[in-house]
Amino acid sequence: MTSANTPGRRRPRTPVVAGIGALALVSTLTAGPAAHADASSAGGARAAAPAVRPMTATERGTDAYLTAIRRDPGALRTFFRQLPKGGDLHNHLSGAVTPEYLIGQATQDGLCIETATMTAVAPPCGPGARPAADARRDRAFHDAIVRAWSMQDFPADGNGHDHFFDAFGKFGEVTWRHRGEQLAQVANTAAAQHQFYVETMVTPASDEAKKLADAVGWDDDFAALHHKLVAGGRLDRVIARARQEADDADTEFRATAHCGTARAEPACRLPVRWVSQVSRGSAPERVFTQMAVGMRLAERDRRFVAINLVQPEDGERALRDYRLQMRMLKYLRGVYPKAHVTLHAGELWPGLVKPQELKFHIQEAVDVAGAERIGHGVDLVHEDRWQRTARTMADREIPVEVPLTSNAQILGVRGAAHPFATYRAFGVPVVLSTDDPGISRTDISHEYAYAARTYGLSYAELKDLARASLKYGFLPGADLWRGNPTRDGYRTVDACGGVRPGSPAPGAECRRLLDASPKAAAEWRQEGAFQRFERSFRR
């Protein structure tokens, strides 16, 4: 999710609950069976879930420990906090930062808050606005900002969809100013949550891309339109601006996290890559231009790996132009074959859009745009020939990025209604993600805890979810795992065969792989963390 500035939003039919935070994590894990629907309706029967792989002796000990602490809130919090949790592949930087941190940045920059809407604006503070700095000494004012900028205390019968998306516009004046500082906060949080990689979404060179698109205008001949964009080096000037923004963010990030000093924070050791956002609610020429910018960046700057379409999928223009945008991506993938594509698709639900809009979004993202990952994918079973789409995703190893809290807050979809179990039953790789944890008031530990209780997952299944979130990330390099691990299990490639994954002495051939591949190195690091975790949490 990102910017709410899209017309045509509709209220979901299902009421949306308030943010699921630390207290809800405890109640989720400790409630009796009656507190949760059995995953047997649209989400697929639990009996249909994939066969559980045989556990090792150490995994069985950790699984027994998890079973034993099911009704111990403190022990559960510690377990899921310490659990190695792979990477976060679906994360919007502006929505990932806590509102408290953003209030601090607004104060630092001397911004104002319009009290009628709690929207941050540039100074000076006119009538109806207060300095953001007032939040430091006025607790009621501070808390009102937090509620407006997040799902904190949101009523169970409220319109979570609109409140969630509207938050981006309210703090937008803050987030564009200090991308590096915000990245340091998000990366430190991920490291503290025992993650090993983050892909986070930003909109590179936004103003320059809009100006170029408006100057070129629309042409439904994609080749001609692309030629106009690159003519005279115009697109490359936008790319240069985007790279300068990334340089500035890197500098600010390193200063904030004290990288290269004796006080270096954990964020400095965490691999982070950018995913370029494309505003799907914009005019076609702007959408095409942003796609070209993001894909060209991904081929020319290793810090950028992919593009993604953002803004509400149910927006009026987003719905109208959906098929057109998939065709744009199909064309541009031919121009930029090395750029990755991950797409928000199927973030819809009955009552939010007309029935005909539920029939094809995931399928088109997979078959037309060639998406390598699908974000949300909530409306799967409402699509035409959805079983074929699920089988295609399984065969091509196209994972679905699942932010459970976000889906509950925005769409009111949770538990048995969510297709989490259905994807797994079809062999589709599943990765848990946070989406916008600053707005949702959640973290990745909660997402794993919620999934474990709601869908009856064993420790081995949780472990494989974490492994999948690194395997299917766009971190470059050869993979540690061979074949299709969702189908065949996680088995190391020959170079690291005969050595326990994560061992401090991997052997010469395996060491060469790890030194040459950032992806395999992150996966190996997580396997070592699993060894330590299983020694500490076992029966």
Steps between C-alpha positions, in 0.01 A plus 500: 500500500599860461356841420130546552470769237286290269131564428232238504575320828213290629427375846556127555194297583671327792568713811867558567655452839741732671875455471633164615783579737690337783194430715320340209806285436466358848125441472542342158745243628333429833131491408325166484394338174163675505675834454595414144309366206632177360674569169240314301294745298629717215850474642508124448468214746786440739500136387585620149817673612830363367648199671724597790860404426684274745663702776854459621557405863582860596195629315279254685638631827421858404155402374432328834610818680261710291214263581583516870492882519174553306334650808798697632481854353844607616671189367316533169608861458861400557477200267362692204723799560811279494384278214712561185253645250673527163439819308221753459415507130188718516575818687419863416761725658268793574241269660758295687626782721319545829286815537694588814820510294329709233377747762862535612609570142218752453617676814861496381399663171275761660186371329144584596192285558159609370283411798178437305657213304827435686688556174865608507570817299801721439549805725403764587206377703191686388154512658383155605853357514736429786874437505573128500734575788194555721455122502803472729319670787132449414425130536145527370626672183771236458253215536257659254776514239591135563137394456470698175828362364438135593240241596554570870166478688307475176137396567396149404202628297694773318612521137850361541563507125470878467662582833801283411558654158422856614786482750760528221372837390498627858868432568623533140665836566724325753607185319657642185754705693717241679486167318836387640402562861177310450682210336734476798203474734332233288822301448584508870151375579537215249836402647357506852222271375769255379456561130779482246380702201253778417351621175325831552293704258559864409407725207825611333528841335125545532477864392742459210316191371168684510642797310646275233174308461299820470741640241488185288129428532320176424553272202334160489789373288726390786815484287443853373427625851817344638700651215366844589600451864860405423548750214765759572597331825184618677431172681865468598485841666216371717708190576791722602275690738372173651854378554593829666204457736626151581851634561362764737291238681805273532705780651223591745443134585866438579524812713180417690602138565867595569619254237877459480548609860537324833132585565371338179138390543361164379344673197848540351533122460155442350475466120235744375374554145254750350184411308373786282136590548268581208184695583226294335242776554685742272445583134628234257800705385612544860455131580700396193775751579532387861517138382780589258687693770479214750600231252785701353625567852487130586726425203747780571525531878538192723321676786175482302365156421137519385184701444153471655164666443364678807197701615156344560427230244130588530555863393294616203792546259685196635200283417439659162864474386594168660525300178675788323761513776562125475563543127740786571699271725502223243653737247755653738613158622619441147697825510641445849521121545731516802262709710281310747126553530292443813139616495224588740221292351174371641495740797124502457195344665128459430317820590805716434466479120248371248501120455654520152806677643580195714539263208843560345753720682736230629474301178591803286790590729637147459420422135521843334738711710721204593511588870763308694320554831143592589427738786188427710310280250204501737220454247649183346197271533269767354687505169398306191700177467681580822622142540689534172659822623603335827652205314687738270640688797610171657661373178685826436587549869322835513459569872222698663601770747258480794462786752228352721445803722471738205247271331290495817512875553436613142276226361364336813638165378644269761510142620310247288396765247861571406647283221821434697422128534375476142825630357694253711272213400578571134874514568531874442796643696379728780704773668378702798553875489413818688379736223472822703582406859523860617139561401380152599671515842638153443831327434622185326506305828127553533442384141676170573321458831161568344566257215616229740186512714244569229619235257641245744859521373779290645844636572633335182233677294589834658865432424424430135294820472808690616720314254260580216517871575873497422487256210241707313656836575672689220836506675745407222710187472462125489259333741605275787205268431448270204183439303157600623517485880128560545446171321821309571622641831801716578813317377830678449670519163792267432760762588379494861397135514616297797526807724233604745353827368616792711817329620789737578727270292315451168791359301693654212248448219208614709697800624562607140125491439426704811766757417365541146127505579335754732184287492670175604696689767179636655341154489807343662500766770138420580573127521763574762244706689257206487764275657545742789126551536428127515763453769336770713132411443447127536366230727 
